[in-house]
């Protein structure tokens, strides 16, 4: 098991890195990336009304309070924060830097409100969950369009934290709301990271 020791400067400069075993995932569109599923559910589904209210609340956090939020979550979930920082550094550019991290922090806070004493997630669990999601996406990419639609519908109806994942996707798409076809080519990978965080915390 790898220990994650969070340090803002060290982590931003390299820290814990999570590399992807399959680069083919990067070529999958955000639509396909939103279709994968998880078979075992643990936490009660957070209702869309709760997600919306909490998301609006966290989105209005003053900028000067974000560092305190980061440090607090990092104390509770150092491996989750290191994972998000590494992904944000790899996929976010320019003014978007920090967006993926903040969405991940918001996800943690919303889930923690329903279960305030969540056990720390180690890097081995994160790596295993990410690989599980990658393998599902790769299988989806090989399926026919009709099977992809069936799996997509199944996920919408059965994924345990679909309201939360949907809110995360909406937040990622905020800059391309009027032109989704122009979305960042790495959007699928960003969503994969956020779903991996949700799945790890939803245990």
N, C-alpha and C positions, 0 to 999 in steps of 0.2 A: 504494500500500500504506500502510495506517495503522500507525504505530508505537504500541505500547502501552507506556507507562511506568507501572509499578505503584507506587502509593504508598498505604498503608493508609487514611490520612485522606482524601486527595483522591479516591480511587476510591470509597470509601463515600459521599462527599458528592456524587458525580455521575460523575466520571471517564469511562471509556469506556462508552457506552450502546449497546445493541443493540435496536433496535425491530423489531417484527414487521410485515411488509407486509400480512398478512391477519389481522384481528381475529376472523374466523370460526373460526379454529383454537381459540379459547378455549371454544367451545361443544362441542367434541368431547370425549367421555367418555374417562376414563383407559383403558378397555378398547380403544377405537378407537385411542388414541394409542400403545398398545403393539404395534400391528400393522404399522407401516411397516417397510420393508426397505432394505437397501443391497446393490448389485449387485457391487461390486468389493471383494475382500478382500485384505488385505496381511499383517497379523500372524497368527501361528498362534493358533488359539482357545485362550484361557486356560481350563483345565478347571474344572469346578464345584468340585472338591475344593480346588484352589488358590485360587479366588475365596473360598470359604467360610472357609478358614483365614486368608487375608490380611484378609478383612473383619472377622473376629472380632478379629484382632490390632490393626488400626487403630482399631476401635471402642472398644478399651480404652485408647487413648492418654490419659494424664493431661491434664486441662484446661490446665494450665500449659504443656504442650508443643505445644498446637495452634497458637499464634502462630508458633512456630519452624517448624512444618510449613507454615503458610500462606506465610511469608516465603521458605522454601526453594523451594516450588513456584512462587511468584510470580517468583522469580529465573530459574527455568528456563522457565516458560510464562506470561509476564506477560499476554498477551492472553486466555488461557484463564481465569486468575484474575479478570481484569477482567470477563469475560463472566459468570462464575459469581456474582461479587459483585453485578453489576447485576441478574441474575435473582433472586437471593436477596432483594435489597432490594425488588424489585417484587412478588414472589409470597409470601414468607414473612412471617408476622405473629406478634407476641408472642413466646412462649417457643419458637416454631419457627424464629425468626430464626437464621440460620447453618446450618440443617440442610442445605439444598440445597448450600451452599458446601462443607460438610464431606464430603458424599457425593461431590461432584465432586473434591475433593482425594484422597479415598480411591481413586476410579477412576484418577486419574493415578498414584498410587503403585503400585497393583497392576499397571498397564500398564507402568510404568517398570521394575519388577522384571524383566520379560521383555525389555525393550529399554532399558537405562539411559541411552543417548545419543540420545534422541529429539530431532529438530530442533524448534526453537520454531515454534509455529503462529501465523500472523499473523491479524489481524482480518478480512481479506478472505476467507481460507479458512474461517473460522468462519461468516461471514455467508453464504457460498455454500453451505456444508453445511447450515446451518439452513434456508435457503430450499428446498433440495432435499428436506429432510424435511417441511417445511410443505406443499410441493406434493404429495408423496405422500399425506399425511394427507388433504388436500382431495379427492384422487381417490378415496381409500378411502371417504370420507364419502358420495360420490355413488354408490357401488356397492351392489348388492343384498346382502342379508344372507348369502346363500350364497357370494357372491364374497368378502365380507369374511372369512368363516370359512376359505375356501381360502387367501387371502393370509396370514391369521394362522397357519395350520398351516405354510405355506411358510416363514414367518419363523422360527418355533420350530425348524424343521429345518435352516435354511440361514444364518441371520444369524451372522456370524463370531464375535461376542462376546456371544452370547445368554446364557451364564451370568452375565456381568458386568452386562448390562442387566437381567436378572431380579433380581439382587441389589440393583441400584439401585432398581428398582420396589418390591421388598420393603421396603427401607429407607424409601422415601417413604410406604409404606402402613402403617408400624409403628403409628401412632396410631389407625388405623382397621381394625386387623386383625380385630376382632370384628364390625365393621359397615362393610364396604367401600362399601356404598351411601351412607354418610354422608361419604365422602372429599371433601376440598377440591375445589371446582370448578376450581381452577387446576392440579390434579394432572397433567393432560395436558400443559400447557405446561412444567411442571417436568421431566417425563420427556423431553419434546422437547429441552430444554436439555442434559440429561445424555446423551442419545443423540448429540446433536451433538458433545459433547466426546469421547465414545468414538470416533465416526467420524473426527474430526479427528486423534486420536492413533493411530488404527488405519490408518496410511498408511505 
